[in-house]
């Protein structure tokens, strides 16, 4: 009996020691967001959209840290859910998702980092975020320094997989950040590896639902690629200049599925005032030329899954969950130019900050795209797609108050005055020239 007890004690000691040796420190962070929104953003008189809704989203990230060179990450999300919709009981929320789950480690004895799993991948960008790719996706990513001034980022993304290996879209990405005192330059390239039977119908899921404007779903996609550069100049501090130039192209065996277009953006900020940070910005994306059957190729740049925004209403950028018009990020808003001014972090009292955005935007899509019937494949949406004679003026006043270091209250006011091309009414849409939002809520970040 004593021997059995001794063996049990030794076994417990051995297993306990092994468990201690392999244990990881657990770090939990997250963001619990609740948003109350009054809004009318359809730009249509006959819209039955709800004017008031409450949204919530619960994100929790667990980092299992073995040491400074190795960790595993599990990032969960519940929501975004709308109060009052099924399931009505918050404890029965079913839209739990795995936002990210991956291994993150440095190769032993080096600064070369490797990530494997499902995590956020963003192509380099300086103004407003990447307009091509900035989202969680399954990937293998390598990064690290080459010299004191040059580093690299290279990886493989499984962007889309249909029924077979011949219906897949893989994305090979690479970037070469170059940084010196006062200036940084990051060129990048992304090349799609496509299955033999990959079609425009398959591409619609990988390309944020945009696809070519007039493509048939059976058109075979032959190739797709993107290239660009992000630039930042700080040597004239407190003046900070940033710029992006991107180009993307998709070729298919039918002209109607071809896409090619470009994007450029720039901003100039003055950071020398404690009271506020003013910033001028400009962006341009190519739009459809509307040549119809004489030139079926789309002139809008194909995008993957972006998180790009300027202002905080029409083009996204709001603090919360459903307080912007471009929250779908489905690509149908491509084809515009915008210029504006932001007054950021205006502060008169401790813990209270304000931001003001004023912007003007106009479309670069020819009005004849409505005659060509491009709305049939959901690539042209009224209220998001801007024609050459469409324009908007947006004014935002946003306030945040720090209740605790981890708890912030937000109020966002947004107003848009629009001038729509009469072509929309000819297409049967009863246009309205104004949109507004009042967004209030709480964000607990821990």
ZIDA-V286157 format. One record per backbone hydrogen bond with DSSP energy under -1.0 kcal/mol. CO is the residue of the C=O (numbers start at 1). NH is the residue of the N-H. If there is no record, write none. Layout:
co = <CO CO>
nh = <NH NH>
This chain:
co = <1 2 3 4 5 6 7 8 9 10 11 12 13 14 15 16 17 18 25 27 29 30 31 32 33 34 35 36 37 38 40 43 44 51 53 54 55 56 57 58 59 60 61 62 63 64 65 67 69 70 70 71 72 73 74 75 75 76 77 78 81 82 89 90 94 95 97 100 101 102 103 104 105 107 112 113 114 115 116 117 118 119 121 128 130 132 132 133 135 137 138 139 140 141 142 143 144 149 150 150 152 153 154 155 156 157 157 160 164 166 167 168 169 169 170 171 172 173 174 175 177 178 180 182 182 183 184 185 186 187 188 189 190 191 193 195 198 199 200 202 203 204 207 216 217 219 220 223 224 225 226 227 228 229 230 231 232 233 234 236 238 240 241 242 243 244 245 246 247 248 249 250 251 251 254 255 258 259 261 262 263 264 265 266 267 268 269 275 277 278 279 280 281 282 283 284 288 291 292 298 305 313 331 335 336 337 338 339 340 341 342 343 344 346 349 351 353 354 355 356 357 358 359 360 361 362 365 366 367 368 369 370 373 374 375 381 381 386 387 387 390 391 392 393 394 395 396 397 398 399 400 401 406 407 407 408 409 410 411 412 413 414 415 416 417 419 421 422 423 424 425 429 430 433 435 436 437 438 439 440 441 442 443 444>
nh = <5 6 7 8 9 10 11 12 13 14 15 16 17 18 19 20 21 22 65 63 61 446 59 444 57 442 55 440 53 438 436 432 47 39 37 83 35 81 33 78 31 76 29 74 27 72 25 70 106 66 67 104 64 102 62 99 100 60 97 58 56 85 92 93 96 79 77 75 118 73 116 71 114 110 107 143 105 141 103 139 101 137 135 309 307 304 305 123 121 119 158 117 156 115 154 113 152 179 146 147 144 175 142 173 140 159 171 169 167 197 162 195 159 160 193 157 191 155 189 153 151 185 183 234 235 180 232 178 230 176 228 174 226 172 170 198 221 203 204 205 207 209 210 219 201 200 253 251 192 249 190 247 188 245 186 243 184 241 237 239 271 269 233 267 231 265 229 263 227 261 225 259 222 223 257 258 298 250 248 286 246 284 244 282 242 280 240 347 344 270 342 268 340 266 338 264 366 294 295 260 134 325 334 364 285 362 283 360 281 358 279 356 277 354 352 402 400 346 398 343 396 341 394 339 392 337 388 369 370 372 374 373 376 377 378 384 385 365 363 390 363 419 361 417 359 415 357 413 355 411 353 409 445 403 404 443 401 441 399 439 397 437 395 435 393 391 424 426 427 429 428 431 45 418 416 40 414 38 412 36 410 34 408 32>
